[in-house]
Amino acid sequence: MMAATEPTRENIVEFIAEIFERRGAEEYLGEPVTMAEHMLQGAHLAEADGASDELVAAALLHDIGHFTSEFGAYSPDDTEDKHHDEAGGELLEHFFPPVIVECVRLHVSAKRYLCATDPTYFAKLSPASVHTLSLQGGPMSAAEVAQFRRNPFHNEAVQVRLWDEGGKIAGMKTKSFRDYMPLLERVVTRHETA
């Protein structure tokens, strides 16, 4: 089934599945995995850690804005940030609970936060992540750290970021996106009825 051109509560999960199927094989920022492999690995790592449905969904969807941003997908030649975090948040905000939306919106900020607060984190970044960090404003200032910590979902966003950074392993076996559709449907349904 092809998703409608505009997402609705009834078709949002299928709408996202169609995006994955159409665009998921694209290169992921020069990493040894595709965009879909990276996002599925994030969800796999979240599940392996016993995360809630909401955090598995956030890990799975954290980079959906690379597919939906009006500025297009990232290229290693970029000299400006394309704000895929904001684009992803905008797509999800009408359908998913705030914890998922904020994790998607904050996963770039979480990288900047970790670079400012964890002296070992920067060394764990891939070359592509180092490049995008420079486009995204570099490590946070003390004032930005304080502001980030005021978000009620900042701890969850940091956890999603750690799974994000771990999801760059060539050949890792994961579930398919369609395997996660029942989980996404549960999360959307719970949010609708909350």
C-alpha positions as CSV (number, residue, x, y, z in Angstrom):
1,M,0.0,0.0,0.0
2,M,1.4,3.4,-1.0
3,A,1.0,6.1,1.7
4,A,-0.9,9.2,1.0
5,T,1.0,12.3,0.1
6,E,0.1,13.9,3.4
7,P,0.5,12.1,6.7
8,T,-2.6,11.6,8.9
9,R,-3.2,9.7,12.2
10,E,-4.5,6.8,10.2
11,N,-1.6,6.5,7.8
12,I,1.4,8.0,9.6
13,V,3.2,4.6,10.2
14,E,2.6,3.5,6.6
15,F,3.7,7.0,5.4
16,I,7.0,6.6,7.2
17,A,7.4,3.0,6.0
18,E,7.0,4.2,2.4
19,I,9.7,6.8,3.1
20,F,12.0,4.1,4.4
21,E,11.4,1.9,1.5
22,R,11.9,4.6,-1.1
23,R,14.9,6.4,0.5
24,G,16.4,4.1,3.0
25,A,19.1,2.7,0.7
26,E,20.7,6.2,0.4
27,E,24.2,6.7,1.7
28,Y,24.4,7.8,5.3
29,L,26.8,10.7,5.7
30,G,29.8,8.7,4.3
31,E,29.3,6.0,7.0
32,P,29.6,2.3,6.2
33,V,25.8,1.8,6.4
34,T,22.8,3.1,4.6
35,M,20.3,5.5,6.2
36,A,17.9,2.7,6.9
37,E,20.6,0.4,8.3
38,H,21.7,3.2,10.6
39,M,18.2,3.9,11.9
40,L,17.4,0.2,12.3
41,Q,20.6,-0.3,14.2
42,G,19.6,2.5,16.6
43,A,16.3,0.7,17.3
44,H,18.1,-2.6,17.6
45,L,20.5,-1.2,20.2
46,A,17.6,0.4,22.1
47,E,15.8,-2.9,22.2
48,A,18.9,-4.7,23.3
49,D,19.1,-2.3,26.3
50,G,15.5,-3.0,27.2
51,A,14.2,0.4,26.2
52,S,10.5,1.3,26.3
53,D,8.5,1.2,23.0
54,E,8.7,5.0,23.0
55,L,12.5,5.0,23.1
56,V,12.8,2.2,20.6
57,A,10.6,4.3,18.3
58,A,12.7,7.4,18.9
59,A,15.9,5.5,18.1
60,L,14.3,4.2,14.9
61,L,13.0,7.5,13.8
62,H,15.7,9.9,15.0
63,D,17.0,10.7,11.5
64,I,13.7,10.7,9.6
65,G,14.3,14.4,9.0
66,H,17.1,13.5,6.5
67,F,14.3,12.2,4.3
68,T,11.8,15.0,4.9
69,S,13.9,18.2,5.2
70,E,13.1,20.7,2.5
71,F,16.9,21.3,2.4
72,G,17.6,17.8,1.2
73,A,19.9,15.0,2.5
74,Y,23.3,15.7,4.0
75,S,26.4,15.7,1.9
76,P,30.0,15.6,3.1
77,D,30.5,18.8,1.1
78,D,27.9,20.7,3.1
79,T,29.0,24.0,4.6
80,E,25.7,24.6,6.5
81,D,23.6,22.5,8.8
82,K,20.3,21.3,7.2
83,H,18.4,21.0,10.5
84,H,17.2,17.4,9.9
85,D,16.5,17.2,13.7
86,E,13.9,20.0,13.4
87,A,12.4,18.6,10.1
88,G,12.0,15.2,11.8
89,G,10.3,16.7,14.8
90,E,7.9,18.6,12.6
91,L,6.9,15.4,10.8
92,L,6.2,13.5,14.1
93,E,4.8,16.1,16.4
94,H,1.2,15.7,15.5
95,F,1.2,11.9,15.8
96,F,3.7,10.7,18.4
97,P,4.1,11.4,22.1
98,P,6.3,14.3,23.2
99,V,9.2,12.1,24.4
100,I,9.7,10.7,20.9
101,V,9.3,14.1,19.2
102,E,11.8,15.7,21.6
103,C,14.3,12.9,21.3
104,V,14.2,13.4,17.5
105,R,14.4,17.2,17.9
106,L,17.2,17.0,20.5
107,H,19.5,14.2,19.1
108,V,21.8,16.8,17.5
109,S,21.8,19.0,20.6
110,A,22.5,15.8,22.6
111,K,25.7,15.3,20.6
112,R,26.7,18.9,21.2
113,Y,25.8,18.4,24.9
114,L,27.8,15.2,25.3
115,C,30.9,16.8,23.6
116,A,30.7,19.6,26.2
117,T,30.1,17.4,29.3
118,D,31.8,14.1,28.6
119,P,35.5,14.4,27.9
120,T,35.6,10.9,26.3
121,Y,32.7,11.4,23.9
122,F,34.3,13.4,21.1
123,A,36.8,10.6,20.5
124,K,33.9,8.2,19.8
125,L,32.6,10.3,17.0
126,S,33.0,9.2,13.4
127,P,34.7,11.6,10.9
128,A,31.2,12.4,9.5
129,S,29.9,13.2,13.0
130,V,32.9,15.4,13.7
131,H,32.2,17.3,10.4
132,T,28.5,17.7,11.2
133,L,29.3,18.8,14.7
134,S,31.2,21.7,13.3
135,L,28.2,22.6,11.1
136,Q,25.8,22.3,14.1
137,G,27.6,24.7,16.4
138,G,30.3,22.6,18.1
139,P,30.2,21.6,21.7
140,M,27.6,23.5,23.8
141,S,28.5,26.5,25.9
142,A,27.8,26.4,29.6
143,A,24.6,28.4,29.0
144,E,23.5,26.0,26.3
145,V,24.2,23.0,28.6
146,A,22.0,24.6,31.3
147,Q,19.2,25.3,28.7
148,F,19.4,21.7,27.3
149,R,19.1,20.3,30.8
150,R,15.8,22.2,31.3
151,N,14.1,20.1,28.7
152,P,12.2,17.4,30.5
153,F,13.3,14.8,27.9
154,H,17.0,15.6,27.8
155,N,18.1,12.4,29.5
156,E,16.1,10.3,27.0
157,A,17.6,12.4,24.1
158,V,21.1,11.6,25.4
159,Q,20.3,7.9,25.4
160,V,18.9,8.1,21.9
161,R,22.1,9.9,20.8
162,L,24.3,7.1,22.3
163,W,22.3,4.5,20.3
164,D,22.6,6.8,17.2
165,E,26.4,6.9,17.5
166,G,26.5,3.1,18.0
167,G,24.4,2.4,14.9
168,K,27.1,2.6,12.2
169,I,28.3,-1.0,12.0
170,A,28.5,-2.6,8.5
171,G,26.7,-5.9,8.3
172,M,24.9,-5.8,11.6
173,K,21.7,-8.0,11.5
174,T,18.6,-6.1,12.5
175,K,14.8,-6.4,12.1
176,S,13.3,-4.7,9.1
177,F,11.3,-1.5,9.3
178,R,8.1,-3.4,8.8
179,D,8.9,-5.5,11.8
180,Y,8.7,-2.3,13.9
181,M,5.4,-1.2,12.5
182,P,3.2,-2.8,15.2
183,L,5.4,-1.1,17.9
184,L,4.9,2.3,16.1
185,E,1.2,1.7,15.7
186,R,1.0,0.9,19.5
187,V,2.8,4.1,20.3
188,V,0.6,6.3,18.0
189,T,-2.6,4.6,19.4
190,R,-1.6,5.2,23.0
191,H,-0.8,8.8,22.2
192,E,-4.1,9.3,20.5
193,T,-6.0,7.9,23.5
194,A,-3.9,9.6,26.2
